[in-house]
């Protein structure tokens, strides 16, 4: 159970970081 929660958090964290960098990339273009 603990491992499942850990991996879920890792995946969510990865998605958030990915979206954040995409967002920053959009800002820098303007």
mmCIF entry with sequence, helices, sheets and N, C-alpha, C, O atoms, coordinates in Angstrom:
data_MODEL
# 
_entry.id   MODEL 
# 
_entity.id                         1 
_entity.type                       polymer 
_entity.pdbx_number_of_molecules   1 
# 
_entity_poly.entity_id                      1 
_entity_poly.type                           'polypeptide(L)' 
_entity_poly.nstd_linkage                   no 
_entity_poly.nstd_monomer                   no 
_entity_poly.pdbx_seq_one_letter_code       
;(UNK)(UNK)(UNK)(UNK)(UNK)(UNK)(UNK)(UNK)(UNK)(UNK)(UNK)(UNK)(UNK)(UNK)(UNK)(UNK)
(UNK)(UNK)(UNK)(UNK)(UNK)(UNK)(UNK)(UNK)(UNK)(UNK)(UNK)(UNK)(UNK)(UNK)
;
_entity_poly.pdbx_seq_one_letter_code_can   XXXXXXXXXXXXXXXXXXXXXXXXXXXXXX 
_entity_poly.pdbx_strand_id                 A 
# 
loop_
_entity_poly_seq.entity_id 
_entity_poly_seq.num 
_entity_poly_seq.mon_id 
_entity_poly_seq.hetero 
1 1  UNK n 
1 2  UNK n 
1 3  UNK n 
1 4  UNK n 
1 5  UNK n 
1 6  UNK n 
1 7  UNK n 
1 8  UNK n 
1 9  UNK n 
1 10 UNK n 
1 11 UNK n 
1 12 UNK n 
1 13 UNK n 
1 14 UNK n 
1 15 UNK n 
1 16 UNK n 
1 17 UNK n 
1 18 UNK n 
1 19 UNK n 
1 20 UNK n 
1 21 UNK n 
1 22 UNK n 
1 23 UNK n 
1 24 UNK n 
1 25 UNK n 
1 26 UNK n 
1 27 UNK n 
1 28 UNK n 
1 29 UNK n 
1 30 UNK n 
# 
_struct_asym.id          A 
_struct_asym.entity_id   1 
# 
_struct_conf.conf_type_id            HELX_P 
_struct_conf.id                      HELX_P1 
_struct_conf.pdbx_PDB_helix_id       AA1 
_struct_conf.beg_label_comp_id       UNK 
_struct_conf.beg_label_asym_id       A 
_struct_conf.beg_label_seq_id        2 
_struct_conf.pdbx_beg_PDB_ins_code   ? 
_struct_conf.end_label_comp_id       UNK 
_struct_conf.end_label_asym_id       A 
_struct_conf.end_label_seq_id        29 
_struct_conf.pdbx_end_PDB_ins_code   ? 
_struct_conf.beg_auth_comp_id        UNK 
_struct_conf.beg_auth_asym_id        A 
_struct_conf.beg_auth_seq_id         2 
_struct_conf.end_auth_comp_id        UNK 
_struct_conf.end_auth_asym_id        A 
_struct_conf.end_auth_seq_id         29 
_struct_conf.pdbx_PDB_helix_class    1 
_struct_conf.details                 ? 
_struct_conf.pdbx_PDB_helix_length   28 
# 
_struct_conf_type.id          HELX_P 
_struct_conf_type.criteria    ? 
_struct_conf_type.reference   ? 
# 
loop_
_atom_site.group_PDB 
_atom_site.id 
_atom_site.type_symbol 
_atom_site.label_atom_id 
_atom_site.label_alt_id 
_atom_site.label_comp_id 
_atom_site.label_asym_id 
_atom_site.label_entity_id 
_atom_site.label_seq_id 
_atom_site.pdbx_PDB_ins_code 
_atom_site.Cartn_x 
_atom_site.Cartn_y 
_atom_site.Cartn_z 
_atom_site.occupancy 
_atom_site.B_iso_or_equiv 
_atom_site.pdbx_formal_charge 
_atom_site.auth_seq_id 
_atom_site.auth_comp_id 
_atom_site.auth_asym_id 
_atom_site.auth_atom_id 
_atom_site.pdbx_PDB_model_num 
ATOM 1   N N  . UNK A 1 1  ? 0.837 -1.207 0.000   1.00 0.00 ? 1  UNK A N  1 
ATOM 2   C CA . UNK A 1 1  ? 0.000 0.000  0.000   1.00 0.00 ? 1  UNK A CA 1 
ATOM 3   C C  . UNK A 1 1  ? 0.870 1.255  0.000   1.00 0.00 ? 1  UNK A C  1 
ATOM 4   O O  . UNK A 1 1  ? 0.621 2.191  -0.760  1.00 0.00 ? 1  UNK A O  1 
ATOM 5   N N  . UNK A 1 2  ? 1.885 1.269  0.852   1.00 0.00 ? 2  UNK A N  1 
ATOM 6   C CA . UNK A 1 2  ? 2.756 2.437  0.935   1.00 0.00 ? 2  UNK A CA 1 
ATOM 7   C C  . UNK A 1 2  ? 3.444 2.707  -0.408  1.00 0.00 ? 2  UNK A C  1 
ATOM 8   O O  . UNK A 1 2  ? 3.561 3.855  -0.838  1.00 0.00 ? 2  UNK A O  1 
ATOM 9   N N  . UNK A 1 3  ? 3.897 1.631  -1.059  1.00 0.00 ? 3  UNK A N  1 
ATOM 10  C CA . UNK A 1 3  ? 4.569 1.786  -2.348  1.00 0.00 ? 3  UNK A CA 1 
ATOM 11  C C  . UNK A 1 3  ? 3.635 2.380  -3.394  1.00 0.00 ? 3  UNK A C  1 
ATOM 12  O O  . UNK A 1 3  ? 4.046 3.208  -4.208  1.00 0.00 ? 3  UNK A O  1 
ATOM 13  N N  . UNK A 1 4  ? 2.369 1.949  -3.366  1.00 0.00 ? 4  UNK A N  1 
ATOM 14  C CA . UNK A 1 4  ? 1.401 2.450  -4.344  1.00 0.00 ? 4  UNK A CA 1 
ATOM 15  C C  . UNK A 1 4  ? 1.208 3.958  -4.173  1.00 0.00 ? 4  UNK A C  1 
ATOM 16  O O  . UNK A 1 4  ? 1.168 4.698  -5.155  1.00 0.00 ? 4  UNK A O  1 
ATOM 17  N N  . UNK A 1 5  ? 1.089 4.402  -2.937  1.00 0.00 ? 5  UNK A N  1 
ATOM 18  C CA . UNK A 1 5  ? 0.922 5.832  -2.655  1.00 0.00 ? 5  UNK A CA 1 
ATOM 19  C C  . UNK A 1 5  ? 2.161 6.596  -3.114  1.00 0.00 ? 5  UNK A C  1 
ATOM 20  O O  . UNK A 1 5  ? 2.054 7.667  -3.711  1.00 0.00 ? 5  UNK A O  1 
ATOM 21  N N  . UNK A 1 6  ? 3.337 6.034  -2.829  1.00 0.00 ? 6  UNK A N  1 
ATOM 22  C CA . UNK A 1 6  ? 4.594 6.665  -3.217  1.00 0.00 ? 6  UNK A CA 1 
ATOM 23  C C  . UNK A 1 6  ? 4.670 6.854  -4.723  1.00 0.00 ? 6  UNK A C  1 
ATOM 24  O O  . UNK A 1 6  ? 5.002 7.940  -5.197  1.00 0.00 ? 6  UNK A O  1 
ATOM 25  N N  . UNK A 1 7  ? 4.363 5.801  -5.479  1.00 0.00 ? 7  UNK A N  1 
ATOM 26  C CA . UNK A 1 7  ? 4.437 5.899  -6.945  1.00 0.00 ? 7  UNK A CA 1 
ATOM 27  C C  . UNK A 1 7  ? 3.383 6.848  -7.492  1.00 0.00 ? 7  UNK A C  1 
ATOM 28  O O  . UNK A 1 7  ? 3.636 7.558  -8.465  1.00 0.00 ? 7  UNK A O  1 
ATOM 29  N N  . UNK A 1 8  ? 2.196 6.870  -6.874  1.00 0.00 ? 8  UNK A N  1 
ATOM 30  C CA . UNK A 1 8  ? 1.157 7.804  -7.322  1.00 0.00 ? 8  UNK A CA 1 
ATOM 31  C C  . UNK A 1 8  ? 1.632 9.239  -7.143  1.00 0.00 ? 8  UNK A C  1 
ATOM 32  O O  . UNK A 1 8  ? 1.437 10.078 -8.022  1.00 0.00 ? 8  UNK A O  1 
ATOM 33  N N  . UNK A 1 9  ? 2.260 9.520  -5.993  1.00 0.00 ? 9  UNK A N  1 
ATOM 34  C CA . UNK A 1 9  ? 2.788 10.858 -5.743  1.00 0.00 ? 9  UNK A CA 1 
ATOM 35  C C  . UNK A 1 9  ? 3.901 11.198 -6.723  1.00 0.00 ? 9  UNK A C  1 
ATOM 36  O O  . UNK A 1 9  ? 3.977 12.327 -7.206  1.00 0.00 ? 9  UNK A O  1 
ATOM 37  N N  . UNK A 1 10 ? 4.764 10.233 -7.021  1.00 0.00 ? 10 UNK A N  1 
ATOM 38  C CA . UNK A 1 10 ? 5.856 10.458 -7.973  1.00 0.00 ? 10 UNK A CA 1 
ATOM 39  C C  . UNK A 1 10 ? 5.305 10.813 -9.349  1.00 0.00 ? 10 UNK A C  1 
ATOM 40  O O  . UNK A 1 10 ? 5.804 11.724 -10.009 1.00 0.00 ? 10 UNK A O  1 
ATOM 41  N N  . UNK A 1 11 ? 4.271 10.086 -9.778  1.00 0.00 ? 11 UNK A N  1 
ATOM 42  C CA . UNK A 1 11 ? 3.667 10.338 -11.091 1.00 0.00 ? 11 UNK A CA 1 
ATOM 43  C C  . UNK A 1 11 ? 3.009 11.717 -11.124 1.00 0.00 ? 11 UNK A C  1 
ATOM 44  O O  . UNK A 1 11 ? 3.190 12.469 -12.081 1.00 0.00 ? 11 UNK A O  1 
ATOM 45  N N  . UNK A 1 12 ? 2.246 12.051 -10.078 1.00 0.00 ? 12 UNK A N  1 
ATOM 46  C CA . UNK A 1 12 ? 1.586 13.358 -10.003 1.00 0.00 ? 12 UNK A CA 1 
ATOM 47  C C  . UNK A 1 12 ? 2.636 14.470 -10.011 1.00 0.00 ? 12 UNK A C  1 
ATOM 48  O O  . UNK A 1 12 ? 2.475 15.476 -10.702 1.00 0.00 ? 12 UNK A O  1 
ATOM 49  N N  . UNK A 1 13 ? 3.708 14.285 -9.242  1.00 0.00 ? 13 UNK A N  1 
ATOM 50  C CA . UNK A 1 13 ? 4.780 15.270 -9.174  1.00 0.00 ? 13 UNK A CA 1 
ATOM 51  C C  . UNK A 1 13 ? 5.414 15.457 -10.547 1.00 0.00 ? 13 UNK A C  1 
ATOM 52  O O  . UNK A 1 13 ? 5.697 16.583 -10.957 1.00 0.00 ? 13 UNK A O  1 
ATOM 53  N N  . UNK A 1 14 ? 5.636 14.363 -11.250 1.00 0.00 ? 14 UNK A N  1 
ATOM 54  C CA . UNK A 1 14 ? 6.225 14.431 -12.589 1.00 0.00 ? 14 UNK A CA 1 
ATOM 55  C C  . UNK A 1 14 ? 5.331 15.199 -13.554 1.00 0.00 ? 14 UNK A C  1 
ATOM 56  O O  . UNK A 1 14 ? 5.813 15.998 -14.356 1.00 0.00 ? 14 UNK A O  1 
ATOM 57  N N  . UNK A 1 15 ? 4.026 14.951 -13.470 1.00 0.00 ? 15 UNK A N  1 
ATOM 58  C CA . UNK A 1 15 ? 3.080 15.646 -14.345 1.00 0.00 ? 15 UNK A CA 1 
ATOM 59  C C  . UNK A 1 15 ? 3.076 17.142 -14.033 1.00 0.00 ? 15 UNK A C  1 
ATOM 60  O O  . UNK A 1 15 ? 3.081 17.967 -14.946 1.00 0.00 ? 15 UNK A O  1 
ATOM 61  N N  . UNK A 1 16 ? 3.066 17.491 -12.746 1.00 0.00 ? 16 UNK A N  1 
ATOM 62  C CA . UNK A 1 16 ? 3.063 18.900 -12.353 1.00 0.00 ? 16 UNK A CA 1 
ATOM 63  C C  . UNK A 1 16 ? 4.316 19.612 -12.835 1.00 0.00 ? 16 UNK A C  1 
ATOM 64  O O  . UNK A 1 16 ? 4.238 20.735 -13.333 1.00 0.00 ? 16 UNK A O  1 
ATOM 65  N N  . UNK A 1 17 ? 5.473 18.971 -12.693 1.00 0.00 ? 17 UNK A N  1 
ATOM 66  C CA . UNK A 1 17 ? 6.734 19.562 -13.156 1.00 0.00 ? 17 UNK A CA 1 
ATOM 67  C C  . UNK A 1 17 ? 6.692 19.748 -14.671 1.00 0.00 ? 17 UNK A C  1 
ATOM 68  O O  . UNK A 1 17 ? 7.108 20.788 -15.180 1.00 0.00 ? 17 UNK A O  1 
ATOM 69  N N  . UNK A 1 18 ? 6.190 18.744 -15.393 1.00 0.00 ? 18 UNK A N  1 
ATOM 70  C CA . UNK A 1 18 ? 6.082 18.815 -16.853 1.00 0.00 ? 18 UNK A CA 1 
ATOM 71  C C  . UNK A 1 18 ? 5.192 19.984 -17.270 1.00 0.00 ? 18 UNK A C  1 
ATOM 72  O O  . UNK A 1 18 ? 5.555 20.762 -18.151 1.00 0.00 ? 18 UNK A O  1 
ATOM 73  N N  . UNK A 1 19 ? 4.021 20.105 -16.632 1.00 0.00 ? 19 UNK A N  1 
ATOM 74  C CA . UNK A 1 19 ? 3.103 21.192 -16.958 1.00 0.00 ? 19 UNK A CA 1 
ATOM 75  C C  . UNK A 1 19 ? 3.714 22.548 -16.612 1.00 0.00 ? 19 UNK A C  1 
ATOM 76  O O  . UNK A 1 19 ? 3.534 23.512 -17.357 1.00 0.00 ? 19 UNK A O  1 
ATOM 77  N N  . UNK A 1 20 ? 4.435 22.635 -15.495 1.00 0.00 ? 20 UNK A N  1 
ATOM 78  C CA . UNK A 1 20 ? 5.073 23.874 -15.069 1.00 0.00 ? 20 UNK A CA 1 
ATOM 79  C C  . UNK A 1 20 ? 6.107 24.341 -16.085 1.00 0.00 ? 20 UNK A C  1 
ATOM 80  O O  . UNK A 1 20 ? 6.164 25.523 -16.426 1.00 0.00 ? 20 UNK A O  1 
ATOM 81  N N  . UNK A 1 21 ? 6.940 23.390 -16.576 1.00 0.00 ? 21 UNK A N  1 
ATOM 82  C CA . UNK A 1 21 ? 7.955 23.765 -17.562 1.00 0.00 ? 21 UNK A CA 1 
ATOM 83  C C  . UNK A 1 21 ? 7.314 24.158 -18.885 1.00 0.00 ? 21 UNK A C  1 
ATOM 84  O O  . UNK A 1 21 ? 7.810 25.057 -19.564 1.00 0.00 ? 21 UNK A O  1 
ATOM 85  N N  . UNK A 1 22 ? 6.218 23.500 -19.266 1.00 0.00 ? 22 UNK A N  1 
ATOM 86  C CA . UNK A 1 22 ? 5.491 23.876 -20.485 1.00 0.00 ? 22 UNK A CA 1 
ATOM 87  C C  . UNK A 1 22 ? 4.954 25.299 -20.332 1.00 0.00 ? 22 UNK A C  1 
ATOM 88  O O  . UNK A 1 22 ? 5.009 26.095 -21.269 1.00 0.00 ? 22 UNK A O  1 
ATOM 89  N N  . UNK A 1 23 ? 4.434 25.608 -19.144 1.00 0.00 ? 23 UNK A N  1 
ATOM 90  C CA . UNK A 1 23 ? 3.890 26.923 -18.840 1.00 0.00 ? 23 UNK A CA 1 
ATOM 91  C C  . UNK A 1 23 ? 4.979 27.993 -18.927 1.00 0.00 ? 23 UNK A C  1 
ATOM 92  O O  . UNK A 1 23 ? 4.764 29.051 -19.520 1.00 0.00 ? 23 UNK A O  1 
ATOM 93  N N  . UNK A 1 24 ? 6.154 27.719 -18.335 1.00 0.00 ? 24 UNK A N  1 
ATOM 94  C CA . UNK A 1 24 ? 7.264 28.667 -18.385 1.00 0.00 ? 24 UNK A CA 1 
ATOM 95  C C  . UNK A 1 24 ? 7.724 28.886 -19.816 1.00 0.00 ? 24 UNK A C  1 
ATOM 96  O O  . UNK A 1 24 ? 8.049 30.009 -20.202 1.00 0.00 ? 24 UNK A O  1 
ATOM 97  N N  . UNK A 1 25 ? 7.753 27.819 -20.604 1.00 0.00 ? 25 UNK A N  1 
ATOM 98  C CA . UNK A 1 25 ? 8.171 27.913 -21.999 1.00 0.00 ? 25 UNK A CA 1 
ATOM 99  C C  . UNK A 1 25 ? 7.229 28.830 -22.772 1.00 0.00 ? 25 UNK A C  1 
ATOM 100 O O  . UNK A 1 25 ? 7.675 29.607 -23.617 1.00 0.00 ? 25 UNK A O  1 
ATOM 101 N N  . UNK A 1 26 ? 5.927 28.746 -22.489 1.00 0.00 ? 26 UNK A N  1 
ATOM 102 C CA . UNK A 1 26 ? 4.938 29.593 -23.151 1.00 0.00 ? 26 UNK A CA 1 
ATOM 103 C C  . UNK A 1 26 ? 5.172 31.061 -22.807 1.00 0.00 ? 26 UNK A C  1 
ATOM 104 O O  . UNK A 1 26 ? 5.099 31.924 -23.681 1.00 0.00 ? 26 UNK A O  1 
ATOM 105 N N  . UNK A 1 27 ? 5.453 31.344 -21.536 1.00 0.00 ? 27 UNK A N  1 
ATOM 106 C CA . UNK A 1 27 ? 5.677 32.721 -21.083 1.00 0.00 ? 27 UNK A CA 1 
ATOM 107 C C  . UNK A 1 27 ? 6.901 33.326 -21.775 1.00 0.00 ? 27 UNK A C  1 
ATOM 108 O O  . UNK A 1 27 ? 6.862 34.473 -22.219 1.00 0.00 ? 27 UNK A O  1 
ATOM 109 N N  . UNK A 1 28 ? 7.981 32.556 -21.863 1.00 0.00 ? 28 UNK A N  1 
ATOM 110 C CA . UNK A 1 28 ? 9.222 33.072 -22.434 1.00 0.00 ? 28 UNK A CA 1 
ATOM 111 C C  . UNK A 1 28 ? 9.089 33.418 -23.914 1.00 0.00 ? 28 UNK A C  1 
ATOM 112 O O  . UNK A 1 28 ? 9.847 34.246 -24.420 1.00 0.00 ? 28 UNK A O  1 
ATOM 113 N N  . UNK A 1 29 ? 8.141 32.803 -24.616 1.00 0.00 ? 29 UNK A N  1 
ATOM 114 C CA . UNK A 1 29 ? 7.976 33.084 -26.046 1.00 0.00 ? 29 UNK A CA 1 
ATOM 115 C C  . UNK A 1 29 ? 7.424 34.485 -26.286 1.00 0.00 ? 29 UNK A C  1 
ATOM 116 O O  . UNK A 1 29 ? 7.693 35.096 -27.320 1.00 0.00 ? 29 UNK A O  1 
ATOM 117 N N  . UNK A 1 30 ? 6.655 34.988 -25.330 1.00 0.00 ? 30 UNK A N  1 
ATOM 118 C CA . UNK A 1 30 ? 6.065 36.320 -25.509 1.00 0.00 ? 30 UNK A CA 1 
ATOM 119 C C  . UNK A 1 30 ? 7.044 37.433 -25.156 1.00 0.00 ? 30 UNK A C  1 
ATOM 120 O O  . UNK A 1 30 ? 6.700 38.611 -25.254 1.00 0.00 ? 30 UNK A O  1 
# 
